[in-house]
Amino acid sequence: MLAVSWLVVAPVAFAQRDTTGVELLAFGDVNLGRTVGQRILAGDTMYAFRGMMDRMKAAEIVFLNLESQLSDQKGQTVHPRNNLIFTGPPAGADALSIAGIDVVSTANNHAFDYGLRGLRETIMHLDRAGIAWTGTGPEPDDGFPPAIVERDSILIGFVAFTEFVNAGGPWEGHVALFDSSAAARAVKQLRSLVDVVVASYHGGGEYGQQISGRSRAQMRWLAECGAAIVIGHHPHVPYGIERWKGSWIALSLGNFVFGQPQHYWTQIGLAASFRVRREGDGVRVGEPALLPFRAAMQPSWDLTPADQDSVWHRVTKGSSLHFRREQDIIHVSAEPSP
């Protein structure tokens, strides 16, 4: 029998929002370790999300990639000898919950930074805070349960995969490594249970100007297997969006909560908004909108007009899709506007 992580839940400067159906608002990479973790430990639980919460709470479902474990390391949030090993504290789960985040992917290259105990603690704290998760498993025989969220009688299921894991050690069976056959089985099995499947893919190179061919092919495979929405993570910079076999693929949403000031594009993130509506006997995923923001340890919606123009050119360059700007929002369509 398939194990499932369930979650059922009974003044932002944007243009007027469409409020019909269920809004899924997806973000990129979140690191609650390092400096952010120290701020949380000092009692400033909402340090990372304070500037984004109003818009997040307006969405019915908020999803992101949780790039850090959430574990008790006696006050440590980054390894003293390796800056690439980090963890958020247990209270990071409370920050996620208070901010309005409903589902997270735990499948990424940092999923095993503090070993199996850190992985299990992460799951425990997410469960405690009422946040659904997918992409890891506490026991090797349990597999990688999907997360299923219900809103307005619409079931949306989430699965997550990573192309690699940084840490050595016995992480096999605990982190969902991308494998085309296993991914196909997971997506198809979940599709039989829900109205819409969302697949998170963590992979590719970092900081590049465009997505790698391998990553694009693997995300397209997830779409071909039945994922209506595929969300890319790990490059730490935003890429565009594409339509493939009737599905939407956000190639990379870039950073969300991450302190990487060394590059321009690591400081710009995208949120992807999808409207899911029941139409007749079926459920339809509407055309997405992209919401650019300032990615940082304390992200905000404050981008300059020059930043907005840069995002527009980066997202639209070379795309066969159709785009329309409305204040701070980039609307995406497979067909030209009438």
Secondary structure, DSSP 8 states (H G I E B T S, - for coil): ----EEEE-----S-----SSEEEEEEEEE--SHHHHHHHHTT-TTTTTTTTHHHHHHSSEEEEEE-SEE---TT-SEETTEEEEEEE-TTHHHHHHHHT--EEE--STTTTTTHHHHHHHHHHHHHHHT-EEESB-SSTTS----EEEEETTEEEEEEEEES--S--SS-TTTB-B--HHHHHHHHHHHHTT-SEEEEEEE-S-SS-SS--HHHHHHHHHHHHTT-SEEEEESSSSB--EEEETTEEEES-B-EEE---TTSSGGGEEEEEEEEEEEETTEEEE---EEEEEE-BSS-BS---HHHHHHHHHHHHTT-SSEEEEETTEEEEESS---
